[in-house]
Each structure stands twice: as structure tokens, then as C-alpha cells.
Amino acid sequence: MTSPFKLGVNGYAFAVTNNGHVIFHPDWRPVLPDDILKPNYNSIDVMEIELMDNDTCFRNNDTGLYEMRKDMVDQVAGHRNLRIRVHQDNFKRVTIRNQKYEYRKLDNTSYSLAISVPQNMYRFKGVIDVTRVIRDGKLDVVKLFDVQKDTNPRKWKLHPDWSYCWYIKTPEGKERTKDKSAQENLLMYFIKKIQTTTHKNWMWKNLMKSQEEIYHCDRDLVQSLVFDANITEVFSEEKLWRFNKDDPLHSQFIKMYGVHLAFIATRTGLTRWIGPLDKDRPLSLSDVNFEDNNIRAIDELWYKRAVERWYVDPESFVYSIPFDAGTRTDNLVTVTATRAIFIENKGHHAPVAVTGIQFDHAEWRKKFFETTSKCMAGSSNCQNRTCDSGTLDCYVLDDNGYVLISEKVTDHGKFFGDIDGMVMEMMVKSEIYKQVRVVDYQATCLHPVSRSSFADFLKTPFHALKWLLNIALSYVAWLALELNVHSLVAPDFTSVLAEYAGDEGHIIEDQLPFLDLASINKTRLRPCDQEYKLYTYGSTYNAHNMTQKGKLTSCGHNSDCSGFFNVHIIPHTNLILVVTDGTCRCPNTVNNHSVKPEEVKYDVVESVGNLSKVNEIVDQICRTPNYPPLYRNRMYNETQCRHYHAEEESMKADCGLGTTMKPNYIITLAPLALIFILLKVVFAF
């Protein structure tokens, strides 16, 4: 029921407990990158993970979400339509869409399950009856997948996390492979079994324990996959060149933009690709790793963005480059351009696939400046009004405000607000872009703590000896300093300290690199909320016709010049062209438009224990303010409340023994005996 194939692109499922805490959710992030559990990993509320499209307060307190949460906590079935904000690319992008929720209780548990799908999304169902077409001899299913020659590597992949066919019990002599092609090999094994079976009807699942092999195949998914494989069978290099052998523009386009790879991904998790197309172009990292980084089909970000863009402009391509494009030294940056394919039936549209190409960013940028450096026909005196004239700064931005093309290579992949905050401010005021506030309620911050604590340690006579020895050594060291003995061993030490001394002879500790190590405090992870200010196109944006002009009259210039900016759409893309005055740039001293996160500081007014200051309360490790207190369903019914398990008896030997710690008398008396012997020897002399 919650299969990603059935839910479709941008659809997902999640479950909550009777306390409103999520059990699973696609945006649940309980683990840090180094496999460290977050402090509050098991207490993330659904109110903190479903982000509503409103800014009523810092603690997202949407009425519709709150009522849905209460129904799920009480295990009441229902449905609801909500408008949500979805962050993407590790909180670098954001999109807003209407979602439809259906929820109900899970029998014999205290949990509730919810399914969420886009409100305007329809699902296409196309299948091929595999057993019938094989029995009738109408289709060779194996050739639909292995269309390449045996000598060529396989250029198709399945979604690695989906289950098409799997063994519960493997037959004798067949081992489970764990290589990166195991999913595809297992599918081909079952398809060949279907094609060679002598039975009239193939058994899609065999769960009888008495059988040699126990397996299960998802019938709907496999038959839909075969349908998609039949449609995309033409997506091969051999057929591509055969179809375009008489079209000179095909080869010219590949050479002109350095197109080196084409691909298509379908709703069933099938991804095919063709490449490299430009044999003369050196391979980049994305060429080599395409099959490792782009095979999740409807779960890939370029798939989701292309589908969402279709509702803005069905003929539009979505362009993207890596965020670190401006810092790469190999100059092999790849542009990914994707476009969604929809099926229409009775006025309803459903996404079935996304196709795209990858090409060289340097060639694309070169072509852009060649085009924008020419004067239009009929225009005069425009040599000083082109992108390469030095008087204009030209940028190509995407729908989230990131730079794809700039005269400065180091700008590529950056957020435009970090480059020209004043122009970004004006575009926000003109509603070309709109600022969308997104709060990460699952963030983790580092909390500094001192090395000491209120906890004591177990003291022994050895600690007394250590204490006496430290006192004796400290007196000896002080005597050596008073007598200037250190100058005999290291005569230059005094001059070294003098270099780090201030005007009055005091040592400046900040300038001593070897003293920093002594002042490092331990840190502790604490849950916190971090606010991101992300951007997407605003109400002024028009995908078909938009031109905006503006002046920058109050941006802190010492001179009398006034800057300007022009904004133009680039048709059938998610891009806009921004042209600014290169001779009168505004200083970017104050930037209110950055996508960097900031910790949210709440105005907590109530007191906790003996603490009354706001900062002291916020800095506590385990405190997360809730406004208002969230509803819980305390299950006092004996059949619902599960507070005991029979196997707990076997755990008593392994825990709860902290109070039985006793001293070791041998270790305690041995130092006393040693001290007695030493004193006796000393007084004997």
C-alpha cells in the first residue's frame, strides 16, 4: 500500500505513535553524517517534520496540521488537504505545493499511518501481461532489457531500494550476489524463468515451505516495468544514430555544446542512458559515476524538479549544476537538463518519465557569451552594452537564485544574494523572487561544556600520594623560576615570550598557538532549531513573458552614480537573465539575503527550576519549547499499554548493579603498608 511505485513522484508515507512522534518519514533524519545518533532522534514530532506554508510563529502551529495530528494520535481515520514547504538539496532549495493526506490506524498497534500525495497529481497505469505475451510468442521480454550487444556493458539500472523479485529461500547451488548489479541480475533471472517455464500460468509468488525455492515477485511492478522497457527500448546508441543519421543538426548539437550523455528514467524505477556521445571530450567525474549517482528514478531531485516544473511550463527544461562548480580545478563541470513527460487522458495528466541530457558547462558558458556579445540586427552603438563589454555584469540564475553562468568562474554554483545582495533585495521587493522561511526542527548544535563536572570520582590513597607529589613539584618549579635556572637550559625562551608580549609586558594569549590547545572545551550535541531563508520565484515571475527593470539609488555610493538592473526570462527553461550595471556596483557590505542557517532563539518567559534568564534556559541540553503543549494520547487501557515483557527477567543480571560496587581491600591496604614501610625506613636513618 505504501510502495513508492504506487504513491508516485513526490508521494510518501509516514507513521506516528500515540504521542505524535514519527516512526518513519522520508524527511526523518535521526543520524548525523558520521553515524552518530542525534540527542532527540526518537522524539521528533510530526509537527516538526511536516512544514506548513505559513509564518505565524517560529514554532509552526498550523491549525490544519494540528487537527490532523490529533486525529492520528487518537487513531481516527480521515483526510485533509494541506499546503506545505519542502526543502531540497540539503536545505539549499525549497518548493511549495498542495498535498493530499489520507490516514487511518494500524490495527493491533498504537500507531497511525498516513499517505501523502500531490493534490493535482494523477497516476498512470500501463502494464503488459507478461505471461500471456510470452505464451503467445508476441514479445521477447529479455531483449527489451539487454538491447546492447553482449560485448557492451549494460546501460540500464533499476531503483536499488525497490523490490521487484526477491528470494525468501534460495534454491540449492544459487548464491545471493551483493554486487552493484545484483538487482538487475536477479530480475533477468526471473524473467528468463518466466519465459522458459512450461506452466500455462507463471506463479508470481511461491510461499510454500515445502518447495525448493521460496520467492515473491511484485506482479504490478514487474508488468509495469516490462511496459516501460518496451516503450523505451528505442533508447539505445545504435537506434539513436540510425534515426538521426540524415540529420546534420544532431551531430552539430553534440559537438557545439559537448553533449556526452542522454538518459531517461521512468515511473517504475527503470533508468536508461546513452553515452558518451562526444568521443573527443574528456570524461568527467559525473560521466564515470552516472550509474552510481543517478539511478533512483522518481526519487532523484532532477526527476522531482522536472515534474514540478511541468505545471509551470510543460515545454520547459530544468537546468542545474553542482554547487561547488566554481571551486573545481579540473574545469569539467557538467550541466544537467531534464524535462518531464506526461500522459493525458480525459483532461487529466499523469507523469510517466523524465528525460534529459548532460553536457559541458564550459562550452555552454562560451556559447552564452558569444551570443550576448553580438548586437541585434538594426541596433547601433551597442558595443558598450553587451555582456563582454565590461560595462555590464550578466548572470544566469535558476528558480532558486543560484548562479549557473557568470563572467567570474568562481561565482558558478553560488547563491546570487552572496554576490550582489542589493540586486537580490530589489528582486525580492519586485516579487521576482520570494523569500521562504524554512525551519529545521531536527537540527543539532554544539553545546560547549567545561571539563569539570559535579560528579566525584572514587578516591584511593594513591590520590593522596599524587596530591603530595604535585605540591612538592610545584614548589621545586617555583624555586627554579625564581633562581632563573631555565635560562641555563633554554636561553632563548625569554625572548620568545617577549615577541608575544603586549605594550605593558603582558603575554597576549590569543597569539600563542601552543596555548590554544590548553583552552579547548569539550562540546556536547544538543537539539536546536535552525532557520533557513530560501528563495523561489515570486508572483511577478511569468514563464512565458517577463521583463523587469529597476534602479539602485540608495546603496551607499560615495559617488553620484545610480546603478540599475534588468531581468529577462529565458524561454522554456527555469532560468532568468539578470543584467546589472558593471560601472556602478553597490557594495555588498550588508547582506540580508543569505541561505546560511541561523539558530532560532526563542523568547521563553517561564522559569525552569532556579533558572530565570532566557539564554540560560535556551542553552539547556534537552529543552525544546513547545507552543502550545502538544496533545498526547495516554493509553491507560491494559490491552493498549505495554509496560512489561517476559524477556526482561533475563536482563537483570546485566544491568542495575551500580549500587553493589564495593572497595577492594587489597588495593586499599597495599599503599598504606607501603607508606608505613617508607616512614619506618626514613626514621631509622
N, C-alpha and C positions, 0 to 999 in steps of 0.2 A: 504493500500500500504506500510505503514511503520511499519507494525506489526512485532515485534521481531521474531515471529514464521516464517514469510515469509523471513525475512532477514537472519535468521540463526545465528549460533555462530560466534562471532567476527564481526558481521554486525551491522550497526547502521544508523540512520538518523539524520539530523540536518537541521536547517533553519537559514538564516541570513537576516538582513534588508538591505535597500538601503545604509546604512553606513557601512556594513560589520560586524555588531555586531550580535552575535548569539542570537537567541530566545530560542532555546533548543538544547542541545547536551549532550550525556551521560557523558562527562568529564567537563561539566559546573558546577562549584562549587560556587554559589553565596552566600552561607550561611556558617558561621563558626559553630563549634560543638555546641555552646550554643545558636543557632538560632539567631545569630547576623549577619545582612547583611554586606557584605564587602563594602568598600567605592566605589569601581568601579564595583559593581555587574551587572550593566545594560550597561556596555560599554566594554565587553570582545569581542575582535575581533577574527574572525575565524583564522587569522594568529597567534594568541596567544594560540589557543586551539588545532589546528592540528599541531603536532610537526613533522617536516620533518627530515629525516635521513641525516643530513649534519651538519657541524661545520664551516660554512663560517664566521659567526659573532655571537655576543651574541643575537642580535635581529634576530630571524630566518627569513631569507629573501630569501626563495626558489622561484625560478622563476616560476616553475610549479604551486605551491600553489598560488602565487600572480596572475597569469593569470586566474586560476580557480576562485579566489575571485572576480576579476574584472568582469568576465562573470556573476557571481551570483549577484553582485551589479547592473549590467546593465540588469539583468533578461534575460540573453541569455542562451538557453539550450545547453548542451554539455556533454562531458565525458572526463575523464582523469585518468591515472594510476600514482600513487604516492607511494613512499617508506617512511613509517612513523615509528616513535618510539612511543611505547605505554607503559606508566608506569602502574604498578600494585601494589597492596598491599600498598597503601598509599606511593608511591614513594620509595618502597624498592626493587622492581623488574622491569625489563624492557624487552621488546621483540621488535623485528624489523620485519616488514612484509610489503609486497606489497598490497596496497589496490586499488580497482577499484571504481571510483566515477562517478555517473550519477546525473545530476542536471537540474532543469528547474524552471520556475517562477510559483508562485501560483497566479492564476487568481484573479483579482479584489483586489489585495494587492500589497504592495511594497516589498514583501518577496520572497525569492527563497528557494526551498527545494532541499536537496542533500541526496543521498543514497550511503553508502559506504559499500562494502563487500570485503572480502579477494579475491585476484586476482586468486588464484588457487583453490578456493572453489566451489564445486558443491552442489546442494540441492537435497535431496532425497524426493520424494513424494509418500507416501504409505497411502492409505485410505481404509476404509471399508464402503460400502453403508449401513448405519445403518438401515434405514427404510426397505430396501429390505431383509437383513438377518433376521431382526425381523419378517417381514411379512412371510418369507419362513420358519420360525422356525428353522433356521440353527444355531443360536447363542443366548445364554443368555447373553446379554450385561452387566446386573447388576452383574453377578457372575465374570465377568472379573476384576472388581474392588474390590468387597467385597469377596475376596477369603478366608479370615480368618473366623473362626467361630465367631458367634455373641458375644461370651463372651470375645474375644480378642480385644484389641484396633486396630484401623485402622492403618496400616503401609504403607500408601501411601499418597502423597501430590501433589497438583497442584501448579504451579507457582502463588504466591499470587498477582502479578501485572497484570496477563493476564486475559482477559475477554473471557470466554468460552460461558456461557449463563448468561444473566442478565435480570432483570425486569426493565422496564421503568415505569410500573404501576403494582403494586402487586394486586392479587385478594383479595377479602374480606376474612378476617379470617386468612390470611397468613402474618406474620410479617417478616421483614428483620432482620436476625440474624447478629451479629457483632462479634461472637466468632472466634477463630482462625481456626475453621473447616467450616466456612461459605461457602467458595469457593467449597469445596468438597461436602458439603450437598446440595448446590444449583445444582451442576452438577448431582448428583444422583437423585434429584427430577425431573429434566428434562428428564434424561434417562429413569426413570420409567414411566414418562408420554408418552414418545415415544413408550415404549414397550407395554403399555396398551391402546394406542389410537386405536380407531375403524376406523379412517380415513385411506384411502389407502395410501396417502402420507402425511407425517408429515410436518407441516408448520414451517420452521426454524426461521421465524420471523413473528410476528403479530403486525403490527403498526397501526391498525385501532383503532381510539379513541373510537369508539362505543363499543368495546369489553370489557369484564370484566377484562382481563389482557392483558397488552401490554409487549411484551418481544422480545428479539433478541438473536439468537444463531449463533455463527460463525461456519458455516457448515464445511468449510475446516478444521478448527482447531479441532472441536469435532470428525469428522470422522477419522482424522489422530490420534487423541488421542485414539480412540477405537482400531485402528490398532495397536498402540504401546502397549495398555493394553492387547491385545490378544497375542502379541509376548512375553511380559514379565510376563504373567500370571503364568509361572512356578517359578517365583521368590517369593517363599514363604517358610517358615521354614518347613512345612510339606513335601513339594515336595523335598526340599533340602536334608533332612535326608533320604528320601525314595530313591533318586537317588544315594546317597553315603553310604548307609548302609553297603555295601560289600567292601568298600574301607577304609582300616585301616589308610592310609596316611591322609585322610580327618580329622579325629579326632586328629591325632598326630600333624598335622599342626596347628590346632586351639589351642591346648594346648601349643605347643612349642613356638609360637610367641604371645600368648594371643590375638588371633583374636576374637573380640567381636561383630563386625558388618560388614555386607556386604550390598552394595547398588547399584542401577542402576538409572540413570537419562536419559531421552530421549529428543529428539528434540522438543516434544510437551509440555514440562513443567511437565511431569509426573516423580515423584521420588518414588521409592520403596526401602525399606530396610528390612533386616532380622537381628534380634539380640535381646538381647545379645546371642552370640553363646557360649561363655565360661561362664557357670553359676557360676563358682568358683571365677571369677575375680571381684574385687570390681568395682562398677560403677564410672566412672569419669564424669567430667562436660560435656564433649563432648558427652558421652552416653546419658545423660539426655536431652540435648538440641539439639540433632541432627535434629529433625524435625523443630526446630526453626531457625537453622543457616545454613542448607544445602538443602533447598528445592527450590532454584531458578533455578535449572537445567542449561540451557545453559548460564545463567548469573553468575554462580558460577565460582570462579577463578580456582578451580581444574578441572572443565569441560573445560575451555578455554585452560589451560596449557596442558591438556591431548591431545586435538585436535591438538594443535601446535606441540607437541612432536611427534605425529604420522608421520609427514612429515620428521622427522629426523630418526626415527626408529619405524616402525609400530608395533613391538612387545615389545615396551618399556613401562615401568610403570613410573609414575611421583610420587616421594615421597616428602612429606612435613611435617613439624612440626611447632607448634606455635613459634613465635619469642621470646616469654617470657618463653620458655621451661626451660631455665637454672635458672630461678628465682622462679619457682613454688615450693612450700613447700610440696604439697600433693604427689609428685612423681608419679602422674597419668597423664603422658604426652602421648598423642595419636599420632600415625603416620597415615597419610592418604596416601594411594597408589591408583592411578587411572590409567585407560587405556582406550583409545578411541576405539570405534567400528565403522568401515567404511563399506559402501556397494559399490561394484564395478560393473560398467555396461559400457561395450564397452570402457574400458580403463580409464574411469573417476571414481573418488572416491568421496563419499559424507559421512560426519559424521552423524550418526543416534543416537548414545547413548554413554555414558561413564559409565563404571562400576568400582567399587573399593571396598576396604576393609579398615577398621580401626583396628589397633592392638596396643599392648602395647609397648611403646618406651623402657622401662627398659628391657623387655625380648629381644627385637631386639638388643639392645646395648650389653647385656650379651652374646647373640649368636655370635655377631661380634667378641668380644674379645676372646671367646672360640675358634673360627675358626682361628683367626690371631695369636694365641699363640702356635699353633702347627707347627712342622717342616714338610715340604713337604717330600714325600717319596723319598729316595735316597739322601737327603741333610744331611750334617753333620756340627756340630759346629754352629748350628743356634739358640741356646738357647738365645744368646745375640742379636739376630736380629729379634725379634718378637715384637708385639705391646705392650705386657705387660712386656717386659724385663727392661724397664726404660731407655734404650739407644735410643729408637725411640719414636717419637711423631706421632700418627696416627690420621688422621681426615677423615671423610666422608663429602664431600661438595656437594651441589646441583648445578644446572646450573647457579645460580646467586651468588654463592660464600658464601652461608650460611652453617653453621656447623650443621649437623644432628647427628653425633656421634663424641665424643671426650672422652679422658680419664678424663678430668675435666668436671663434670656435669654442671658447671656454663658457659661453652662455648657453650652449646646447644642453637641454635637459633640465635647466634651472627654472624655478618659478619666476615669472616676469616681475612680480612685486619685489623680489630681491634685487632686481636690476634697475628698475625705474618705478619706485614706489609712488611718485606723484602722478604719473600717467595711469597707473593701476587704480589709484584713488579716483581719478576722473572717470575712468571706465566703469567703476562701481557706481559712482553717482549718476552716470548716464544710463545705468542698468544694462550695460552691455554684458557685464559680469555681475553676479550677485554673490555676496558672502554668505556662506552656510556654516553655521557653528555646529561642530560635532564634538561631543564629549565622550572620551574613552573612560567608562566607569570600571574597566578591568585593568587599568594601568598600575604599574608598580614603581615606586620611588625608593631611593636610597636614603635611609634614616641614619644619621651619624650618632653613634653611642660611644661613651667613654670606655676605656679598657677596664676600669674597676666596676664593681657591682656591689649590691648589698649582700650578696651571698658570701658566706665564710667558707674556709677550707678546713680540712681536718688537720689539726696541729699535732706535731710529734716533737720529741726532744731534739730532733735534727734541726727543726726550725729555730730553736733557741741557739744552737751552735752557729747556724748560719747568720743569725742576728748579731751575735757577739763578734763573729769574723768580719762582718760588714762594718761594724763600728771601728774595729781595730784598723782595717784597711783604709777607712776614710780619714782617720787621724794621721796615718802614715802619709797618705796622698797630700793632705793639707800641709803637713810639715815639709814635704818635698817642694811644694809650690812656694812656701814662704822662704825657703832657702835657695830658690831659683835653680834647683837641681836639673829641671827639664832642659835648661839651656845647654847643659853639658852633653846631652844625648841628641837633641834636635835644635841647634842654634837658630834655624830659620823659622821656627814655629811662631815666634813673636811677631816677625814681620808679616807672616801670612795673615795672622789675625788683624794686624794693623790695616791691611788692604780692605778688610770688611768692616772697619770701624767708621762711625759717623763723625760729625764735626766735633762732638763732645767726647769722643773716645769710646762710645757705646757700640757694641757689636750689633750690626743690623742682621737679625736672624733670617729675614726673607732672602738675603743674598747669599746665605751659606747653603750650598746644595747638599752638604752632608748632614745638615741639621734637619732637613725636611723629613728624612726617614724617621726621626725620633718623634715627629708630631702627627704621624698618620693615625687617624682614628679608625676603628672598625666601623663598618656600616651594616645595617640590617634592612632587609626588604620590608616595605610597608605598603599596603594598598592605598592608592590615591586616585584622584580623578584628574585627567589631563584634557585640556581644551585645545582643539584644532580649529582654525579658521580656514576653511577650504572654499573653493570657488567653482562655479559652473555658470553657464550662460544665463543671462537675466531676461527680463520681459522685453527689452528693446531688440534683442537679437532676433534676426529673421534669416532663416536658412536660404531663402530664395532671393532676397533683395535687401541689402543693408549697407548704408554708408553713413558714418558718423564723423563729425569734425568738432574740434574743441580747442580752446586756448588755455595756456597756463600763465596766468597773470600774477599770481602771488605765490611764488615758490622759493622765495628767499634769495633772489638775484641781487647782486650789488650793482649790476648794470641796468640799463633801461630796456633790455630786450625782453620780449614776451615769446615764450615757446608755444608750440602747437602740436596737435596730434590728429591723425586721420585713421579711421578704422574701416576696412572693407572686408566683406565676406569673400571666401574662395569657394566658388560654386561646387556643389556636390561633394563637399568634404566637411569635416568637423573643425576646419581651420579658419582663422581670420588673419588678415594682413594689417599690422599696426605700423604706421609711419610716424616718426617723431622728428622734431627739429634738432638736427645734429649740431647746429651752431649755438644753440641756447638751451643747454641741458639744465634741468633742475637738479640741485644737489640731493642725493638720497640719504640725507642725514637722519631723518625721522621716517621710519618705515612701519606703518600700521597695517601693512598687508603682507604678512609672512605666514607660511604654512607650518612653522615650527611650533611644537606644543608648549603649552604653559600649564603649570599646575593650578588647579582651581582651589582658591582659598575661600572657605565658607564662613559666613558670619554666624558662628554658633553662639547663641545667647545663654543657653542653660549652662549650669555648672555641673562638673563631673567630679565627685569626691571633694578634695580640697583645692581643685584647680578652678580658677575663675577667669584667667586670661584666655583670649581667643586663640592665640598662637600655641599656647601650651596644650590646649585641647586638640587642635588640628594636628599637632605633631605626634599625638599618641599613635602607637603602632597599629592597634586593631580597631580604630574608630572610623566608621563611615557614617556620616549624618544621613538620616532618612527624614524626608518631609513629604507627607506625614508618615507616622509609623505604618508599615505595610501590614496588610491583613494576612493572618495565618490561620490554618485550619488544624487546631489541636485535636488529634484523634484519641479520644478517651475510650472509645468502644474497644472492648477487649479483643474483638475479632480484627480490628484495624491496627491497634497499637502493638507493634512488635518490639519488645524491650528485652527479650531473652532468647538465647539459642542454646540448645543442648550441648553443643560442642564447646561452649565457653568453659565447662568444667575442666577440660584438658589443658586450658591455658593458664590455670592458676599456678602451675609450677614454674612458669616463665615470666611472671610479672607480679608486681605488688610486694616485692621482697625488700624494698628500700628501707623499711623501718627495722629490719632484722640485722643491720650492719653492726658488727661487734669489733672491738680492738684486738689486735694481735699482740699477745702479751710478750712473746719472744722479741718482736721488733721494738716494743716499748721499753723493755728492761735492758736490752743489749747496750744502747747508748748510755744509760745510767751506770752500768757496770764499767763501761769504758772510761767515763768521766771519773769514777771513783778510783780506778787504777792509775789514771794520769795524775790525779791530785796526790795520791799516795807516793808516786814516784817523785813528783816535784818537791814535796815537803821532806822527802828522805834526803834530798841534797841540801 
